[in-house]
Amino acid sequence: MILKKSLKSKKRPAGKARAGDSIEFIQPRIREILGVIGEDVSREGLLDTPKRFAKSMGFLTSGYQASVEEVVGTALFKAESSEMVLVRDIELYSMCEHHMLPFFGKAHIGYIPDKKIIGLSKIPRIVDVFARRLQVQERLTAEIADAIMDTVKPLGVAVVIEAAHFCMMMRGVEKQNSKTITSAMRGVFYSESDTRKEFLTLLKNG
Ligand SMILES: [Zn+2]
């Protein structure tokens, strides 16, 4: 069994801006940017846009203020078996760190409990802790896998994410139908095993 050294799931440093101040900070800068791209910032439709942008950016990046420990809380329970748990088709919305454009798709997460299981609703919430940050899909996938390894301490975790990236669809290569698939396998899923095969078969047949 090969276990990759886990990334810490604690809060990332939030830079200089504090959450409470960010709306005040962002608004005038967005107003300036709107002017620079050629907009008339005084027209009615745009009056509240800087504020709306600041608020929505705050939500879309709220993962910086979240931590896996807080999200999981006390929702760890005694495992009664070591059968695979698979939560598939978890809706996922994130933003690429290169263009700050959305990417979205689905995450499929399987794990083999050892001593503990985690409340099922917590798995999508762990996804959001990392998805609501500026990301690359590869790192997002690994961070989710490592966070589950760290908190649930299962025999293994498998995370597969399939996503479409607006930075490829709207600009750049302008490919509307391509999907990027990434996976992170930890513990018993890491090597070519029956467990890994079972996980991939379950995904295929879903
Ligand atoms: Zn991008």
Boltz pocket constraint, residues with backbone or C-beta under 6 A from the ligand:
constraints:
  - pocket:
      binder: B
      contacts: [[A, 96], [A, 97], [A, 98], [A, 99], [A, 100], [A, 101], [A, 165], [A, 167], [A, 168]]
      max_distance: 6.0
